[in-house]
Amino acid sequence: MKRILFVDDEIYLLEALKRILRNKTDWDTTFVSGAKEALELMNNTPFDIIVADYKMPEMDGLELLAIVKEKFNNVKRIILSGQAESEIHNKAKAIAHVYLPKPCEPEVLIATIEKFNTE
């Protein structure tokens, strides 16, 4: 069973993800609303995959994933971003395993995570 951490400061999006993924019984999912909370959790709980929103207050998703890459390099990293700027996309490619545009169709997110489940 894969342990997946979702990080987004928009609570309604986390709630929507919970509803969408409730039938994914082969995933152990955790949802948090900030980067600092995610890092605290990761210090005590192993995760296989982290899915982070790019635009968050205090620490953005790329900063979070850069720390995850350094401290927990075996964790697969997915960034979601509504920012179309190519500079952000290029930075994301150096830090994240996958960059997904936001809004992201649930099927695309699920398929991306499933790809990691087979690796």
C-alpha positions in Angstrom: 0.0 0.0 0.0 1.4 3.4 -1.0 1.4 6.2 1.5 0.6 9.5 -0.3 0.7 13.0 1.2 -1.4 15.8 -0.4 -0.5 19.4 0.5 -2.6 22.4 -0.5 -3.6 25.5 1.4 -7.1 25.5 -0.2 -9.1 23.3 2.2 -12.0 22.9 -0.3 -9.6 21.3 -2.8 -8.3 18.9 -0.1 -11.9 18.0 0.7 -12.6 17.4 -2.9 -9.6 15.2 -3.3 -10.7 13.2 -0.2 -14.1 12.6 -1.9 -12.5 11.7 -5.2 -10.0 9.3 -3.7 -12.2 7.6 -1.0 -12.5 4.5 -3.1 -8.8 4.1 -3.6 -8.5 1.4 -0.9 -4.9 0.5 -2.0 -3.7 4.0 -1.1 -3.1 5.4 2.4 -3.8 9.1 1.9 -3.1 12.0 4.2 -4.1 15.6 3.6 -2.5 18.7 5.1 -3.0 22.4 4.4 0.6 23.7 4.7 4.2 23.0 3.9 5.4 23.2 7.5 2.7 20.7 8.6 3.8 18.4 5.8 7.4 18.5 6.8 6.6 17.9 10.5 4.5 14.9 9.5 7.2 13.5 7.1 9.8 13.6 9.9 7.6 11.1 11.8 5.8 9.1 9.1 7.2 7.6 6.0 5.5 8.5 2.7 6.1 7.1 -0.8 4.6 10.1 -2.8 4.0 13.8 -2.0 1.6 15.9 -4.1 2.0 19.6 -3.5 0.3 22.7 -4.8 2.8 25.3 -6.1 1.2 28.5 -4.7 0.9 28.4 -0.9 1.6 31.0 1.7 4.8 31.0 3.9 6.5 28.3 1.8 5.6 27.4 -1.8 5.4 23.9 -3.2 8.7 24.1 -4.9 10.5 25.1 -1.7 8.7 22.2 0.1 9.6 19.7 -2.6 13.3 20.9 -2.6 13.4 20.1 1.1 11.7 16.8 0.6 14.2 16.0 -2.2 17.1 16.8 0.2 15.8 15.0 3.3 13.6 12.3 1.8 15.0 11.7 -1.6 13.2 8.3 -2.1 9.8 10.1 -1.9 8.3 10.7 -5.4 7.4 14.4 -5.8 4.5 15.8 -7.8 3.8 19.5 -8.1 0.5 21.0 -9.2 0.5 24.5 -10.5 -1.9 27.0 -12.1 1.1 29.1 -13.0 1.8 29.0 -16.8 5.2 30.6 -16.6 7.9 28.6 -18.2 10.4 29.6 -15.5 8.3 27.9 -12.8 7.9 24.8 -15.1 11.7 24.6 -15.6 12.4 25.0 -11.8 9.8 22.3 -11.1 11.5 19.9 -13.5 14.7 20.1 -11.5 12.9 19.3 -8.2 9.7 17.3 -8.9 9.4 14.0 -10.7 6.1 15.3 -12.3 4.7 18.7 -13.0 0.9 18.8 -13.5 -1.0 21.9 -14.6 -3.9 23.0 -12.3 -6.7 22.5 -12.6 -5.9 18.9 -13.0 -8.5 16.3 -13.9 -8.8 13.6 -11.2 -8.2 10.9 -13.8 -4.8 12.4 -14.7 -3.7 12.8 -11.1 -4.8 9.2 -10.3 -3.0 7.8 -13.4 0.2 9.7 -12.5 0.2 8.3 -9.0 -0.7 4.8 -10.3 2.4 5.1 -12.6 4.5 5.4 -9.4 2.7 2.5 -7.9 4.0 0.2 -10.6 7.7 1.4 -10.5 
